[in-house]
Amino acid sequence: MRISLSRRGPFGLSKTTILAEDRNRRTQTSYLACLVVALSNLISGCATVGIEGANIAKDKFAFHQNIGAAERGDPISQYKVGNSLCCSVNEGAAFYNTQEAVNWFCRSARQGYGPAMLRVGRIFSGDVVDGFRVARRVAHRVVGTTTNLPLAYAWLRTAEGAGVPEAKKRADALWREMSEGQRLASAEFQRSPLPKACTWEEAGLSKQVQL
């Protein structure tokens, strides 16, 4: 609303009128800025949901494409099934299941498939999530991770022996983080060509929080 007083400023407008109109313009600008931010966040949120939904659909497709061969014992298919199931909390209509994923990785790793060995080592060291997986990363931050560092190290060294280039760097980094007791425990796991423990239950994680 325009305010008029008898005392006039430049162009015949009172100073009070000029100040009131300036406040109105600033208020309108602020509302517009808020609207732009809100719309930007909404669009970003919708994009995130869309991308995550596409990822879930892709993983379900990979699971159904490989589960038959995996059950027949093919190590590469077993790895792919594990990869499609890994890893989150109550995401994608309960499709993802870290414990089941580890068990499939183990079936593959025990047949000598290096990438599966690496993945087991990574999961037990606490490095669970790959790529752009927003909901998975959020779940990982909220719940935390379940680890068995001696077993993780044993599997990383086994993967290194299988010729997986990434494994040595990860194993060396993990060794620096481990206590003396953890190092001794890891040596026990490495006394056989393949670490004797691998699955979720064998690693002693069955009573801990599932990712």
C-alpha angles and dihedrals in degrees: 000000000000115000118209128194130178093245107083130205128193117328090016096288123126119239089241090056092050092050092048092051091047091054090050091052092049091049092050091048091051092050090050092050091050090050092051092050092047092050091047092053091047093051091046091050092049091049091051092051090048094050093046091049090052090050092052091049090049092050092048090051091050090049094053092043093055108028094088095054090040091057089050089057106261106152097207092051090047089054091050092050090051091048092052092052097046126131147349151077120268092327128147098015090309091303097131116074121173095192093053090043091055091050090055092046088052093052088053095042093052088060089057101260105154101205089055090051089052093049092051090051092049095049094049090048090055098255099124113146128070131190129344103340107142099178091043092051092048090051090048091053094046100045100030121213139287116230144185103184099184091052092043090054092048092053093045090054090047089052089050089054089051089058101258104152097206094053100076095055092049093046093050091050092048092049090059090055097048126096122234090258092052091050091053091048090051091054089059090055091052098055091098129052089257124029108259093224122062116129124084091259094044090052090056094244100118093102095044130087115288116226 
